[in-house]
Amino acid sequence: MKLSFDHNGSCTKKIVMEIDNGRIVSTEFIGGQPGNPQILEALAEGMEVSETIGLLQGIACNDDTSCPGRLARSLAAAVAKL
């Protein structure tokens, strides 16, 4: 299933992801600095959604959520929709 989540208040404006059978098939970060999202996209591919949320939730950047934190939030929202 392909899903898209908009974000405000951070570099990342949108995260588009595909999840199949509880695993991340792909992620794409729209907006922001390219380095962190590229690393996250590569590392998250093939991982279990629940494991990824556990690893990334709560990571902050400049007193707010970070690219990893945004991905964790989006994945949690995806689980709620599935």
mmCIF file of the N, C-alpha and C atoms, coordinates in Angstrom:
data_MODEL
# 
_entry.id   MODEL 
# 
loop_
_atom_site.group_PDB 
_atom_site.id 
_atom_site.type_symbol 
_atom_site.label_atom_id 
_atom_site.label_alt_id 
_atom_site.label_comp_id 
_atom_site.label_asym_id 
_atom_site.label_entity_id 
_atom_site.label_seq_id 
_atom_site.pdbx_PDB_ins_code 
_atom_site.Cartn_x 
_atom_site.Cartn_y 
_atom_site.Cartn_z 
_atom_site.occupancy 
_atom_site.B_iso_or_equiv 
_atom_site.pdbx_formal_charge 
_atom_site.auth_seq_id 
_atom_site.auth_comp_id 
_atom_site.auth_asym_id 
_atom_site.auth_atom_id 
_atom_site.pdbx_PDB_model_num 
ATOM 1   N N  . MET A 1 1  ? 0.841  -1.160 0.000  1.00 0.00 ? 1  MET A N  1 
ATOM 2   C CA . MET A 1 1  ? 0.000  0.000  0.000  1.00 0.00 ? 1  MET A CA 1 
ATOM 3   C C  . MET A 1 1  ? 0.897  1.237  0.000  1.00 0.00 ? 1  MET A C  1 
ATOM 4   N N  . LYS A 1 2  ? 0.597  2.192  -0.870 1.00 0.00 ? 2  LYS A N  1 
ATOM 5   C CA . LYS A 1 2  ? 1.346  3.439  -0.956 1.00 0.00 ? 2  LYS A CA 1 
ATOM 6   C C  . LYS A 1 2  ? 0.596  4.524  -0.196 1.00 0.00 ? 2  LYS A C  1 
ATOM 7   N N  . LEU A 1 3  ? 1.317  5.247  0.688  1.00 0.00 ? 3  LEU A N  1 
ATOM 8   C CA . LEU A 1 3  ? 0.722  6.270  1.539  1.00 0.00 ? 3  LEU A CA 1 
ATOM 9   C C  . LEU A 1 3  ? 1.566  7.531  1.494  1.00 0.00 ? 3  LEU A C  1 
ATOM 10  N N  . SER A 1 4  ? 0.938  8.665  1.782  1.00 0.00 ? 4  SER A N  1 
ATOM 11  C CA . SER A 1 4  ? 1.626  9.952  1.788  1.00 0.00 ? 4  SER A CA 1 
ATOM 12  C C  . SER A 1 4  ? 1.206  10.730 3.024  1.00 0.00 ? 4  SER A C  1 
ATOM 13  N N  . PHE A 1 5  ? 2.188  11.346 3.703  1.00 0.00 ? 5  PHE A N  1 
ATOM 14  C CA . PHE A 1 5  ? 1.928  12.111 4.913  1.00 0.00 ? 5  PHE A CA 1 
ATOM 15  C C  . PHE A 1 5  ? 2.598  13.471 4.813  1.00 0.00 ? 5  PHE A C  1 
ATOM 16  N N  . ASP A 1 6  ? 1.813  14.542 5.006  1.00 0.00 ? 6  ASP A N  1 
ATOM 17  C CA . ASP A 1 6  ? 2.329  15.907 5.002  1.00 0.00 ? 6  ASP A CA 1 
ATOM 18  C C  . ASP A 1 6  ? 2.851  16.254 6.390  1.00 0.00 ? 6  ASP A C  1 
ATOM 19  N N  . HIS A 1 7  ? 3.907  17.081 6.421  1.00 0.00 ? 7  HIS A N  1 
ATOM 20  C CA . HIS A 1 7  ? 4.504  17.514 7.688  1.00 0.00 ? 7  HIS A CA 1 
ATOM 21  C C  . HIS A 1 7  ? 4.706  19.015 7.648  1.00 0.00 ? 7  HIS A C  1 
ATOM 22  N N  . ASN A 1 8  ? 4.465  19.658 8.770  1.00 0.00 ? 8  ASN A N  1 
ATOM 23  C CA . ASN A 1 8  ? 4.695  21.099 8.930  1.00 0.00 ? 8  ASN A CA 1 
ATOM 24  C C  . ASN A 1 8  ? 5.687  21.307 10.062 1.00 0.00 ? 8  ASN A C  1 
ATOM 25  N N  . GLY A 1 9  ? 6.436  22.408 9.996  1.00 0.00 ? 9  GLY A N  1 
ATOM 26  C CA . GLY A 1 9  ? 7.331  22.755 11.081 1.00 0.00 ? 9  GLY A CA 1 
ATOM 27  C C  . GLY A 1 9  ? 8.672  22.062 11.050 1.00 0.00 ? 9  GLY A C  1 
ATOM 28  N N  . SER A 1 10 ? 9.019  21.455 9.919  1.00 0.00 ? 10 SER A N  1 
ATOM 29  C CA . SER A 1 10 ? 10.338 20.837 9.792  1.00 0.00 ? 10 SER A CA 1 
ATOM 30  C C  . SER A 1 10 ? 10.790 20.948 8.348  1.00 0.00 ? 10 SER A C  1 
ATOM 31  N N  . CYS A 1 11 ? 12.024 20.571 8.103  1.00 0.00 ? 11 CYS A N  1 
ATOM 32  C CA . CYS A 1 11 ? 12.559 20.605 6.739  1.00 0.00 ? 11 CYS A CA 1 
ATOM 33  C C  . CYS A 1 11 ? 11.753 19.706 5.810  1.00 0.00 ? 11 CYS A C  1 
ATOM 34  N N  . THR A 1 12 ? 11.432 18.525 6.293  1.00 0.00 ? 12 THR A N  1 
ATOM 35  C CA . THR A 1 12 ? 10.670 17.565 5.498  1.00 0.00 ? 12 THR A CA 1 
ATOM 36  C C  . THR A 1 12 ? 9.228  18.034 5.378  1.00 0.00 ? 12 THR A C  1 
ATOM 37  N N  . LYS A 1 13 ? 8.744  18.169 4.168  1.00 0.00 ? 13 LYS A N  1 
ATOM 38  C CA . LYS A 1 13 ? 7.375  18.628 3.937  1.00 0.00 ? 13 LYS A CA 1 
ATOM 39  C C  . LYS A 1 13 ? 6.402  17.473 3.715  1.00 0.00 ? 13 LYS A C  1 
ATOM 40  N N  . LYS A 1 14 ? 6.918  16.355 3.205  1.00 0.00 ? 14 LYS A N  1 
ATOM 41  C CA . LYS A 1 14 ? 6.045  15.213 2.920  1.00 0.00 ? 14 LYS A CA 1 
ATOM 42  C C  . LYS A 1 14 ? 6.902  13.953 2.907  1.00 0.00 ? 14 LYS A C  1 
ATOM 43  N N  . ILE A 1 15 ? 6.309  12.856 3.364  1.00 0.00 ? 15 ILE A N  1 
ATOM 44  C CA . ILE A 1 15 ? 6.943  11.545 3.254  1.00 0.00 ? 15 ILE A CA 1 
ATOM 45  C C  . ILE A 1 15 ? 5.974  10.628 2.520  1.00 0.00 ? 15 ILE A C  1 
ATOM 46  N N  . VAL A 1 16 ? 6.460  10.043 1.448  1.00 0.00 ? 16 VAL A N  1 
ATOM 47  C CA . VAL A 1 16 ? 5.690  9.083  0.668  1.00 0.00 ? 16 VAL A CA 1 
ATOM 48  C C  . VAL A 1 16 ? 6.321  7.720  0.924  1.00 0.00 ? 16 VAL A C  1 
ATOM 49  N N  . MET A 1 17 ? 5.491  6.735  1.238  1.00 0.00 ? 17 MET A N  1 
ATOM 50  C CA . MET A 1 17 ? 6.038  5.419  1.545  1.00 0.00 ? 17 MET A CA 1 
ATOM 51  C C  . MET A 1 17 ? 5.163  4.319  0.973  1.00 0.00 ? 17 MET A C  1 
ATOM 52  N N  . GLU A 1 18 ? 5.792  3.188  0.775  1.00 0.00 ? 18 GLU A N  1 
ATOM 53  C CA . GLU A 1 18 ? 5.055  2.000  0.377  1.00 0.00 ? 18 GLU A CA 1 
ATOM 54  C C  . GLU A 1 18 ? 5.347  0.920  1.409  1.00 0.00 ? 18 GLU A C  1 
ATOM 55  N N  . ILE A 1 19 ? 4.271  0.316  1.907  1.00 0.00 ? 19 ILE A N  1 
ATOM 56  C CA . ILE A 1 19 ? 4.373  -0.738 2.912  1.00 0.00 ? 19 ILE A CA 1 
ATOM 57  C C  . ILE A 1 19 ? 3.659  -1.968 2.373  1.00 0.00 ? 19 ILE A C  1 
ATOM 58  N N  . ASP A 1 20 ? 4.302  -3.113 2.558  1.00 0.00 ? 20 ASP A N  1 
ATOM 59  C CA . ASP A 1 20 ? 3.685  -4.363 2.123  1.00 0.00 ? 20 ASP A CA 1 
ATOM 60  C C  . ASP A 1 20 ? 3.954  -5.433 3.181  1.00 0.00 ? 20 ASP A C  1 
ATOM 61  N N  . ASN A 1 21 ? 2.907  -6.027 3.661  1.00 0.00 ? 21 ASN A N  1 
ATOM 62  C CA . ASN A 1 21 ? 3.008  -7.138 4.604  1.00 0.00 ? 21 ASN A CA 1 
ATOM 63  C C  . ASN A 1 21 ? 3.854  -6.784 5.831  1.00 0.00 ? 21 ASN A C  1 
ATOM 64  N N  . GLY A 1 22 ? 3.668  -5.549 6.348  1.00 0.00 ? 22 GLY A N  1 
ATOM 65  C CA . GLY A 1 22 ? 4.364  -5.131 7.556  1.00 0.00 ? 22 GLY A CA 1 
ATOM 66  C C  . GLY A 1 22 ? 5.800  -4.682 7.356  1.00 0.00 ? 22 GLY A C  1 
ATOM 67  N N  . ARG A 1 23 ? 6.239  -4.613 6.103  1.00 0.00 ? 23 ARG A N  1 
ATOM 68  C CA . ARG A 1 23 ? 7.616  -4.193 5.805  1.00 0.00 ? 23 ARG A CA 1 
ATOM 69  C C  . ARG A 1 23 ? 7.602  -2.947 4.921  1.00 0.00 ? 23 ARG A C  1 
ATOM 70  N N  . ILE A 1 24 ? 8.639  -2.146 5.083  1.00 0.00 ? 24 ILE A N  1 
ATOM 71  C CA . ILE A 1 24 ? 8.785  -0.940 4.279  1.00 0.00 ? 24 ILE A CA 1 
ATOM 72  C C  . ILE A 1 24 ? 9.387  -1.317 2.934  1.00 0.00 ? 24 ILE A C  1 
ATOM 73  N N  . VAL A 1 25 ? 8.643  -1.035 1.880  1.00 0.00 ? 25 VAL A N  1 
ATOM 74  C CA . VAL A 1 25 ? 9.132  -1.291 0.524  1.00 0.00 ? 25 VAL A CA 1 
ATOM 75  C C  . VAL A 1 25 ? 9.983  -0.112 0.066  1.00 0.00 ? 25 VAL A C  1 
ATOM 76  N N  . SER A 1 26 ? 9.484  1.105  0.321  1.00 0.00 ? 26 SER A N  1 
ATOM 77  C CA . SER A 1 26 ? 10.225 2.302  -0.076 1.00 0.00 ? 26 SER A CA 1 
ATOM 78  C C  . SER A 1 26 ? 9.729  3.500  0.718  1.00 0.00 ? 26 SER A C  1 
ATOM 79  N N  . THR A 1 27 ? 10.593 4.519  0.815  1.00 0.00 ? 27 THR A N  1 
ATOM 80  C CA . THR A 1 27 ? 10.215 5.802  1.396  1.00 0.00 ? 27 THR A CA 1 
ATOM 81  C C  . THR A 1 27 ? 10.821 6.890  0.532  1.00 0.00 ? 27 THR A C  1 
ATOM 82  N N  . GLU A 1 28 ? 10.157 8.032  0.507  1.00 0.00 ? 28 GLU A N  1 
ATOM 83  C CA . GLU A 1 28 ? 10.677 9.190  -0.219 1.00 0.00 ? 28 GLU A CA 1 
ATOM 84  C C  . GLU A 1 28 ? 10.361 10.432 0.603  1.00 0.00 ? 28 GLU A C  1 
ATOM 85  N N  . PHE A 1 29 ? 11.393 11.186 0.940  1.00 0.00 ? 29 PHE A N  1 
ATOM 86  C CA . PHE A 1 29 ? 11.244 12.435 1.672  1.00 0.00 ? 29 PHE A CA 1 
ATOM 87  C C  . PHE A 1 29 ? 11.191 13.579 0.678  1.00 0.00 ? 29 PHE A C  1 
ATOM 88  N N  . ILE A 1 30 ? 10.202 14.452 0.818  1.00 0.00 ? 30 ILE A N  1 
ATOM 89  C CA . ILE A 1 30 ? 10.055 15.630 -0.035 1.00 0.00 ? 30 ILE A CA 1 
ATOM 90  C C  . ILE A 1 30 ? 10.421 16.845 0.804  1.00 0.00 ? 30 ILE A C  1 
ATOM 91  N N  . GLY A 1 31 ? 11.398 17.611 0.355  1.00 0.00 ? 31 GLY A N  1 
ATOM 92  C CA . GLY A 1 31 ? 11.844 18.807 1.056  1.00 0.00 ? 31 GLY A CA 1 
ATOM 93  C C  . GLY A 1 31 ? 12.952 18.499 2.037  1.00 0.00 ? 31 GLY A C  1 
ATOM 94  N N  . GLY A 1 32 ? 13.639 19.550 2.446  1.00 0.00 ? 32 GLY A N  1 
ATOM 95  C CA . GLY A 1 32 ? 14.681 19.410 3.448  1.00 0.00 ? 32 GLY A CA 1 
ATOM 96  C C  . GLY A 1 32 ? 16.044 19.096 2.864  1.00 0.00 ? 32 GLY A C  1 
ATOM 97  N N  . GLN A 1 33 ? 16.981 18.894 3.751  1.00 0.00 ? 33 GLN A N  1 
ATOM 98  C CA . GLN A 1 33 ? 18.340 18.560 3.374  1.00 0.00 ? 33 GLN A CA 1 
ATOM 99  C C  . GLN A 1 33 ? 18.368 17.135 2.822  1.00 0.00 ? 33 GLN A C  1 
ATOM 100 N N  . PRO A 1 34 ? 19.165 16.874 1.796  1.00 0.00 ? 34 PRO A N  1 
ATOM 101 C CA . PRO A 1 34 ? 19.125 15.552 1.158  1.00 0.00 ? 34 PRO A CA 1 
ATOM 102 C C  . PRO A 1 34 ? 19.837 14.432 1.910  1.00 0.00 ? 34 PRO A C  1 
ATOM 103 N N  . GLY A 1 35 ? 20.831 14.729 2.739  1.00 0.00 ? 35 GLY A N  1 
ATOM 104 C CA . GLY A 1 35 ? 21.649 13.677 3.349  1.00 0.00 ? 35 GLY A CA 1 
ATOM 105 C C  . GLY A 1 35 ? 20.899 12.714 4.240  1.00 0.00 ? 35 GLY A C  1 
ATOM 106 N N  . ASN A 1 36 ? 20.276 13.225 5.309  1.00 0.00 ? 36 ASN A N  1 
ATOM 107 C CA . ASN A 1 36 ? 19.570 12.346 6.240  1.00 0.00 ? 36 ASN A CA 1 
ATOM 108 C C  . ASN A 1 36 ? 18.465 11.546 5.574  1.00 0.00 ? 36 ASN A C  1 
ATOM 109 N N  . PRO A 1 37 ? 17.613 12.176 4.772  1.00 0.00 ? 37 PRO A N  1 
ATOM 110 C CA . PRO A 1 37 ? 16.563 11.379 4.122  1.00 0.00 ? 37 PRO A CA 1 
ATOM 111 C C  . PRO A 1 37 ? 17.116 10.267 3.227  1.00 0.00 ? 37 PRO A C  1 
ATOM 112 N N  . GLN A 1 38 ? 18.199 10.517 2.528  1.00 0.00 ? 38 GLN A N  1 
ATOM 113 C CA . GLN A 1 38 ? 18.772 9.473  1.670  1.00 0.00 ? 38 GLN A CA 1 
ATOM 114 C C  . GLN A 1 38 ? 19.244 8.289  2.496  1.00 0.00 ? 38 GLN A C  1 
ATOM 115 N N  . ILE A 1 39 ? 19.869 8.582  3.632  1.00 0.00 ? 39 ILE A N  1 
ATOM 116 C CA . ILE A 1 39 ? 20.316 7.509  4.516  1.00 0.00 ? 39 ILE A CA 1 
ATOM 117 C C  . ILE A 1 39 ? 19.116 6.726  5.044  1.00 0.00 ? 39 ILE A C  1 
ATOM 118 N N  . LEU A 1 40 ? 18.094 7.453  5.508  1.00 0.00 ? 40 LEU A N  1 
ATOM 119 C CA . LEU A 1 40 ? 16.900 6.794  6.045  1.00 0.00 ? 40 LEU A CA 1 
ATOM 120 C C  . LEU A 1 40 ? 16.201 5.957  4.991  1.00 0.00 ? 40 LEU A C  1 
ATOM 121 N N  . GLU A 1 41 ? 16.087 6.486  3.779  1.00 0.00 ? 41 GLU A N  1 
ATOM 122 C CA . GLU A 1 41 ? 15.444 5.738  2.692  1.00 0.00 ? 41 GLU A CA 1 
ATOM 123 C C  . GLU A 1 41 ? 16.164 4.420  2.453  1.00 0.00 ? 41 GLU A C  1 
ATOM 124 N N  . ALA A 1 42 ? 17.493 4.459  2.438  1.00 0.00 ? 42 ALA A N  1 
ATOM 125 C CA . ALA A 1 42 ? 18.279 3.252  2.186  1.00 0.00 ? 42 ALA A CA 1 
ATOM 126 C C  . ALA A 1 42 ? 18.185 2.256  3.344  1.00 0.00 ? 42 ALA A C  1 
ATOM 127 N N  . LEU A 1 43 ? 18.269 2.758  4.571  1.00 0.00 ? 43 LEU A N  1 
ATOM 128 C CA . LEU A 1 43 ? 18.251 1.870  5.733  1.00 0.00 ? 43 LEU A CA 1 
ATOM 129 C C  . LEU A 1 43 ? 16.879 1.270  6.012  1.00 0.00 ? 43 LEU A C  1 
ATOM 130 N N  . ALA A 1 44 ? 15.821 2.035  5.771  1.00 0.00 ? 44 ALA A N  1 
ATOM 131 C CA . ALA A 1 44 ? 14.467 1.572  6.099  1.00 0.00 ? 44 ALA A CA 1 
ATOM 132 C C  . ALA A 1 44 ? 13.952 0.519  5.130  1.00 0.00 ? 44 ALA A C  1 
ATOM 133 N N  . GLU A 1 45 ? 14.451 0.520  3.913  1.00 0.00 ? 45 GLU A N  1 
ATOM 134 C CA . GLU A 1 45 ? 13.950 -0.421 2.902  1.00 0.00 ? 45 GLU A CA 1 
ATOM 135 C C  . GLU A 1 45 ? 14.104 -1.859 3.391  1.00 0.00 ? 45 GLU A C  1 
ATOM 136 N N  . GLY A 1 46 ? 12.986 -2.568 3.422  1.00 0.00 ? 46 GLY A N  1 
ATOM 137 C CA . GLY A 1 46 ? 12.974 -3.968 3.832  1.00 0.00 ? 46 GLY A CA 1 
ATOM 138 C C  . GLY A 1 46 ? 12.787 -4.199 5.324  1.00 0.00 ? 46 GLY A C  1 
ATOM 139 N N  . MET A 1 47 ? 12.856 -3.130 6.126  1.00 0.00 ? 47 MET A N  1 
ATOM 140 C CA . MET A 1 47 ? 12.696 -3.284 7.575  1.00 0.00 ? 47 MET A CA 1 
ATOM 141 C C  . MET A 1 47 ? 11.226 -3.452 7.957  1.00 0.00 ? 47 MET A C  1 
ATOM 142 N N  . GLU A 1 48 ? 11.000 -4.086 9.101  1.00 0.00 ? 48 GLU A N  1 
ATOM 143 C CA . GLU A 1 48 ? 9.650  -4.185 9.642  1.00 0.00 ? 48 GLU A CA 1 
ATOM 144 C C  . GLU A 1 48 ? 9.227  -2.808 10.144 1.00 0.00 ? 48 GLU A C  1 
ATOM 145 N N  . VAL A 1 49 ? 7.981  -2.468 9.909  1.00 0.00 ? 49 VAL A N  1 
ATOM 146 C CA . VAL A 1 49 ? 7.466  -1.161 10.299 1.00 0.00 ? 49 VAL A CA 1 
ATOM 147 C C  . VAL A 1 49 ? 7.597  -0.953 11.806 1.00 0.00 ? 49 VAL A C  1 
ATOM 148 N N  . SER A 1 50 ? 7.164  -1.919 12.604 1.00 0.00 ? 50 SER A N  1 
ATOM 149 C CA . SER A 1 50 ? 7.193  -1.760 14.064 1.00 0.00 ? 50 SER A CA 1 
ATOM 150 C C  . SER A 1 50 ? 8.619  -1.600 14.585 1.00 0.00 ? 50 SER A C  1 
ATOM 151 N N  . GLU A 1 51 ? 9.559  -2.322 14.030 1.00 0.00 ? 51 GLU A N  1 
ATOM 152 C CA . GLU A 1 51 ? 10.961 -2.204 14.438 1.00 0.00 ? 51 GLU A CA 1 
ATOM 153 C C  . GLU A 1 51 ? 11.504 -0.812 14.111 1.00 0.00 ? 51 GLU A C  1 
ATOM 154 N N  . THR A 1 52 ? 11.155 -0.315 12.938 1.00 0.00 ? 52 THR A N  1 
ATOM 155 C CA . THR A 1 52 ? 11.626 1.002  12.507 1.00 0.00 ? 52 THR A CA 1 
ATOM 156 C C  . THR A 1 52 ? 11.062 2.091  13.405 1.00 0.00 ? 52 THR A C  1 
ATOM 157 N N  . ILE A 1 53 ? 9.793  2.007  13.740 1.00 0.00 ? 53 ILE A N  1 
ATOM 158 C CA . ILE A 1 53 ? 9.192  2.991  14.641 1.00 0.00 ? 53 ILE A CA 1 
ATOM 159 C C  . ILE A 1 53 ? 9.943  2.984  15.970 1.00 0.00 ? 53 ILE A C  1 
ATOM 160 N N  . GLY A 1 54 ? 10.198 1.825  16.530 1.00 0.00 ? 54 GLY A N  1 
ATOM 161 C CA . GLY A 1 54 ? 10.898 1.714  17.805 1.00 0.00 ? 54 GLY A CA 1 
ATOM 162 C C  . GLY A 1 54 ? 12.294 2.310  17.780 1.00 0.00 ? 54 GLY A C  1 
ATOM 163 N N  . LEU A 1 55 ? 12.981 2.158  16.673 1.00 0.00 ? 55 LEU A N  1 
ATOM 164 C CA . LEU A 1 55 ? 14.336 2.693  16.546 1.00 0.00 ? 55 LEU A CA 1 
ATOM 165 C C  . LEU A 1 55 ? 14.369 4.211  16.375 1.00 0.00 ? 55 LEU A C  1 
ATOM 166 N N  . LEU A 1 56 ? 13.374 4.766  15.698 1.00 0.00 ? 56 LEU A N  1 
ATOM 167 C CA . LEU A 1 56 ? 13.445 6.166  15.282 1.00 0.00 ? 56 LEU A CA 1 
ATOM 168 C C  . LEU A 1 56 ? 12.622 7.138  16.107 1.00 0.00 ? 56 LEU A C  1 
ATOM 169 N N  . GLN A 1 57 ? 11.606 6.665  16.809 1.00 0.00 ? 57 GLN A N  1 
ATOM 170 C CA . GLN A 1 57 ? 10.733 7.601  17.529 1.00 0.00 ? 57 GLN A CA 1 
ATOM 171 C C  . GLN A 1 57 ? 11.503 8.334  18.623 1.00 0.00 ? 57 GLN A C  1 
ATOM 172 N N  . GLY A 1 58 ? 11.185 9.600  18.772 1.00 0.00 ? 58 GLY A N  1 
ATOM 173 C CA . GLY A 1 58 ? 11.782 10.405 19.819 1.00 0.00 ? 58 GLY A CA 1 
ATOM 174 C C  . GLY A 1 58 ? 13.102 11.065 19.471 1.00 0.00 ? 58 GLY A C  1 
ATOM 175 N N  . ILE A 1 59 ? 13.652 10.806 18.292 1.00 0.00 ? 59 ILE A N  1 
ATOM 176 C CA . ILE A 1 59 ? 14.894 11.466 17.892 1.00 0.00 ? 59 ILE A CA 1 
ATOM 177 C C  . ILE A 1 59 ? 14.560 12.908 17.512 1.00 0.00 ? 59 ILE A C  1 
ATOM 178 N N  . ALA A 1 60 ? 15.232 13.855 18.176 1.00 0.00 ? 60 ALA A N  1 
ATOM 179 C CA . ALA A 1 60 ? 14.918 15.269 17.967 1.00 0.00 ? 60 ALA A CA 1 
ATOM 180 C C  . ALA A 1 60 ? 16.044 16.000 17.236 1.00 0.00 ? 60 ALA A C  1 
ATOM 181 N N  . CYS A 1 61 ? 15.671 17.119 16.643 1.00 0.00 ? 61 CYS A N  1 
ATOM 182 C CA . CYS A 1 61 ? 16.613 18.002 15.943 1.00 0.00 ? 61 CYS A CA 1 
ATOM 183 C C  . CYS A 1 61 ? 16.176 19.436 16.231 1.00 0.00 ? 61 CYS A C  1 
ATOM 184 N N  . ASN A 1 62 ? 17.048 20.236 16.806 1.00 0.00 ? 62 ASN A N  1 
ATOM 185 C CA . ASN A 1 62 ? 16.705 21.624 17.129 1.00 0.00 ? 62 ASN A CA 1 
ATOM 186 C C  . ASN A 1 62 ? 15.444 21.715 17.983 1.00 0.00 ? 62 ASN A C  1 
ATOM 187 N N  . ASP A 1 63 ? 15.357 20.904 19.015 1.00 0.00 ? 63 ASP A N  1 
ATOM 188 C CA . ASP A 1 63 ? 14.238 20.903 19.959 1.00 0.00 ? 63 ASP A CA 1 
ATOM 189 C C  . ASP A 1 63 ? 12.910 20.478 19.359 1.00 0.00 ? 63 ASP A C  1 
ATOM 190 N N  . ASP A 1 64 ? 12.907 19.936 18.180 1.00 0.00 ? 64 ASP A N  1 
ATOM 191 C CA . ASP A 1 64 ? 11.685 19.446 17.547 1.00 0.00 ? 64 ASP A CA 1 
ATOM 192 C C  . ASP A 1 64 ? 11.995 18.068 16.989 1.00 0.00 ? 64 ASP A C  1 
ATOM 193 N N  . THR A 1 65 ? 11.057 17.503 16.311 1.00 0.00 ? 65 THR A N  1 
ATOM 194 C CA . THR A 1 65 ? 11.278 16.203 15.707 1.00 0.00 ? 65 THR A CA 1 
ATOM 195 C C  . THR A 1 65 ? 12.268 16.318 14.554 1.00 0.00 ? 65 THR A C  1 
ATOM 196 N N  . SER A 1 66 ? 12.858 15.228 14.184 1.00 0.00 ? 66 SER A N  1 
ATOM 197 C CA . SER A 1 66 ? 13.875 15.164 13.139 1.00 0.00 ? 66 SER A CA 1 
ATOM 198 C C  . SER A 1 66 ? 13.349 14.369 11.950 1.00 0.00 ? 66 SER A C  1 
ATOM 199 N N  . CYS A 1 67 ? 14.183 14.208 10.926 1.00 0.00 ? 67 CYS A N  1 
ATOM 200 C CA . CYS A 1 67 ? 13.795 13.351 9.800  1.00 0.00 ? 67 CYS A CA 1 
ATOM 201 C C  . CYS A 1 67 ? 13.474 11.931 10.280 1.00 0.00 ? 67 CYS A C  1 
ATOM 202 N N  . PRO A 1 68 ? 14.322 11.323 11.130 1.00 0.00 ? 68 PRO A N  1 
ATOM 203 C CA . PRO A 1 68 ? 13.955 10.004 11.646 1.00 0.00 ? 68 PRO A CA 1 
ATOM 204 C C  . PRO A 1 68 ? 12.657 10.033 12.454 1.00 0.00 ? 68 PRO A C  1 
ATOM 205 N N  . GLY A 1 69 ? 12.488 11.079 13.271 1.00 0.00 ? 69 GLY A N  1 
ATOM 206 C CA . GLY A 1 69 ? 11.263 11.206 14.055 1.00 0.00 ? 69 GLY A CA 1 
ATOM 207 C C  . GLY A 1 69 ? 10.032 11.356 13.183 1.00 0.00 ? 69 GLY A C  1 
ATOM 208 N N  . ARG A 1 70 ? 10.168 12.116 12.104 1.00 0.00 ? 70 ARG A N  1 
ATOM 209 C CA . ARG A 1 70 ? 9.047  12.288 11.162 1.00 0.00 ? 70 ARG A CA 1 
ATOM 210 C C  . ARG A 1 70 ? 8.702  10.964 10.495 1.00 0.00 ? 70 ARG A C  1 
ATOM 211 N N  . LEU A 1 71 ? 9.723  10.194 10.135 1.00 0.00 ? 71 LEU A N  1 
ATOM 212 C CA . LEU A 1 71 ? 9.457  8.890  9.532  1.00 0.00 ? 71 LEU A CA 1 
ATOM 213 C C  . LEU A 1 71 ? 8.730  7.993  10.524 1.00 0.00 ? 71 LEU A C  1 
ATOM 214 N N  . ALA A 1 72 ? 9.156  7.994  11.785 1.00 0.00 ? 72 ALA A N  1 
ATOM 215 C CA . ALA A 1 72 ? 8.482  7.177  12.811 1.00 0.00 ? 72 ALA A CA 1 
ATOM 216 C C  . ALA A 1 72 ? 7.024  7.589  12.959 1.00 0.00 ? 72 ALA A C  1 
ATOM 217 N N  . ARG A 1 73 ? 6.763  8.902  12.978 1.00 0.00 ? 73 ARG A N  1 
ATOM 218 C CA . ARG A 1 73 ? 5.371  9.384  13.079 1.00 0.00 ? 73 ARG A CA 1 
ATOM 219 C C  . ARG A 1 73 ? 4.544  8.952  11.873 1.00 0.00 ? 73 ARG A C  1 
ATOM 220 N N  . SER A 1 74 ? 5.126  9.064  10.698 1.00 0.00 ? 74 SER A N  1 
ATOM 221 C CA . SER A 1 74 ? 4.402  8.671  9.482  1.00 0.00 ? 74 SER A CA 1 
ATOM 222 C C  . SER A 1 74 ? 4.115  7.178  9.473  1.00 0.00 ? 74 SER A C  1 
ATOM 223 N N  . LEU A 1 75 ? 5.087  6.385  9.898  1.00 0.00 ? 75 LEU A N  1 
ATOM 224 C CA . LEU A 1 75 ? 4.878  4.940  9.946  1.00 0.00 ? 75 LEU A CA 1 
ATOM 225 C C  . LEU A 1 75 ? 3.801  4.566  10.957 1.00 0.00 ? 75 LEU A C  1 
ATOM 226 N N  . ALA A 1 76 ? 3.787  5.232  12.098 1.00 0.00 ? 76 ALA A N  1 
ATOM 227 C CA . ALA A 1 76 ? 2.744  4.979  13.091 1.00 0.00 ? 76 ALA A CA 1 
ATOM 228 C C  . ALA A 1 76 ? 1.373  5.345  12.541 1.00 0.00 ? 76 ALA A C  1 
ATOM 229 N N  . ALA A 1 77 ? 1.293  6.447  11.803 1.00 0.00 ? 77 ALA A N  1 
ATOM 230 C CA . ALA A 1 77 ? 0.026  6.842  11.179 1.00 0.00 ? 77 ALA A CA 1 
ATOM 231 C C  . ALA A 1 77 ? -0.376 5.832  10.107 1.00 0.00 ? 77 ALA A C  1 
ATOM 232 N N  . ALA A 1 78 ? 0.595  5.282  9.407  1.00 0.00 ? 78 ALA A N  1 
ATOM 233 C CA . ALA A 1 78 ? 0.305  4.277  8.387  1.00 0.00 ? 78 ALA A CA 1 
ATOM 234 C C  . ALA A 1 78 ? -0.264 3.022  9.020  1.00 0.00 ? 78 ALA A C  1 
ATOM 235 N N  . VAL A 1 79 ? 0.315  2.594  10.122 1.00 0.00 ? 79 VAL A N  1 
ATOM 236 C CA . VAL A 1 79 ? -0.177 1.415  10.832 1.00 0.00 ? 79 VAL A CA 1 
ATOM 237 C C  . VAL A 1 79 ? -1.624 1.623  11.263 1.00 0.00 ? 79 VAL A C  1 
ATOM 238 N N  . ALA A 1 80 ? -1.938 2.834  11.705 1.00 0.00 ? 80 ALA A N  1 
ATOM 239 C CA . ALA A 1 80 ? -3.303 3.139  12.130 1.00 0.00 ? 80 ALA A CA 1 
ATOM 240 C C  . ALA A 1 80 ? -4.284 3.059  10.969 1.00 0.00 ? 80 ALA A C  1 
ATOM 241 N N  . LYS A 1 81 ? -3.812 3.342  9.750  1.00 0.00 ? 81 LYS A N  1 
ATOM 242 C CA . LYS A 1 81 ? -4.681 3.298  8.571  1.00 0.00 ? 81 LYS A CA 1 
ATOM 243 C C  . LYS A 1 81 ? -4.852 1.885  8.016  1.00 0.00 ? 81 LYS A C  1 
ATOM 244 N N  . LEU A 1 82 ? -3.903 1.025  8.310  1.00 0.00 ? 82 LEU A N  1 
ATOM 245 C CA . LEU A 1 82 ? -3.941 -0.334 7.728  1.00 0.00 ? 82 LEU A CA 1 
ATOM 246 C C  . LEU A 1 82 ? -4.866 -1.259 8.460  1.00 0.00 ? 82 LEU A C  1 
# 
